[in-house]
């Protein structure tokens, strides 16, 4: 219950600055429109009705959904944790009767609720995911949940570099660039040559490209299983990094300012 | 005024040398996003040789020119604009208002961002190579340069208008990112957009014209739209100047 309050607060924080939220959505919409018009022009001038198995109307949905996912899978926990370490306020968090990581997860979840609702509604109403039988629906749901947890853990693991780095802002453009290129936000990774097809199983692609293709009903049950397997592997990697670096980081933490 | 600007540039250089790692990282990230634009363009043109009459080289010319405009703005004004919002909100303009200088230009030119100079030079060299392949006439080359300078002034005016809104609006930080997003969206051939969007961003807020016009001069397709962008940019600069003076009347000192 105590974590639920964190979740509510995070949601309220997102909604409190409505002007900023709306402008943020507007700028995202502009970027999506640019990509949509450019891809429609590519379809038009190439004379193809299918690029990498994606039709023009599906490409429009792809670009909208992958950009919503980019909003859901934010890197915000990194900057929040960095601020706690630099100000020394981490000490206050540590003496509270809470688990910081669980609280951080609910904060992460709460901030993304408006976007998660959009993704959930699109999946439930537009996507064929839940009309292909119970097994397919449950497998899809499992992939979504594991990918969400995996990405949060990965971002949390990266955030621990704040114990050693004074400034972590350079990670913001790097992670944005990674999501653009490796997450399939700039273009679906399926358009790349088959020699680099293994790229679709990187964590950014699982969160962006694969979840979008899932919503479009483009993944077979076998592909869902493979993607889930990779999501589990990345989860284990993130957990291992977390376990290793937390102990070392907390020993080097000086609590300045607390 | 030139002496003051020289001092401000020297101070900026000293700051840049103090934060060397930040400088290197900023330059790297600028290059990174330009690289993503190139790769994305490469993906588009791997399916078709031309889009609305633009081939890959024309497209490269367009996005590189758009990046040059963006980096030139960042080099000359972005650091000053980032600083200005804080100065207005915290009521710290007094020191500059007391000085016998024009406060509008003093704050607009308060700092230059040297890391952006690295990416500006890099994209400038690449554009030089592209133009060498496109063979614009001397006149078109000169008009290309004029169009780029007008583009930088246009981006500056848009940002100046947004930043100065801090005199009236507090906390709407996303507003400051709007011109950047608009210019990113405008780094595409105008013809990909529906007619209504084209008309809006070629004539009313000519962000598409600002990027497309120099690119057209680059591949020897001169356009009278340049005169319109000069006119609108002049108008926006005048609006930003009036807005600044009105804003100063609204300003409350914290000293």
Interface residues (C-beta under 8 A of the other chain):
Chain A: X17 X19 X20 X23 X24 X26 X27 X30 X31 X33 X34 X37 X38 X39 X40 X41 X42 X45 X46 X47 X48 X51 X167 X170 X173 X174 X177 X180 X181 X186 X187 X191 X192
Chain B: X22 X25 X29 X32 X33 X36 X39 X40 X43 X44 X46 X47 X48 X50 X51 X52 X171 X172 X173 X174 X175 X177 X178 X181 X182 X184 X185 X188 X189 X191 X192 X193 X194
